[in-house]
Amino acid sequence: MRPERDLDKDLAEDLGEDFDEDPDRAHNPWASPTVRKPREPAKRRHRTDWMALLCGLLFIGFGIRYLTGPLPDPLIMVPILLAGLGFAGFIGILAKAIRRR
């Protein structure tokens, strides 16, 4: 059986990276191999989907409202739901138009 350091060195060589061998450092069998990875370029961030975010918040708000206290009147909640969905759609359209500029 080969010593751990040789296995770590082989792993680093297979990955085409440098192996940092420090003889003064105590060997930790639970530590991952000391392989230095090159820095990757910054990844592209995802854009915020405002319509989905606002619809999700509206859904959570309705859920909390129905779980607490007396049940709300459906004649009040339906227009609030429709107005909330309309507002979310409007913000989603605005965000898309601003993003295209």
Secondary structure, 3 states (H helix, E strand, C coil): CCCHHHHHHHHHHHHCCCECCCCCCCCCCCCCCCECCCCCCCCCCCCCCHHHHHHHHHHHHHHHHHHCCCCCCHHHHHHHHHHHHHHHHHHHHHHHHHHHC
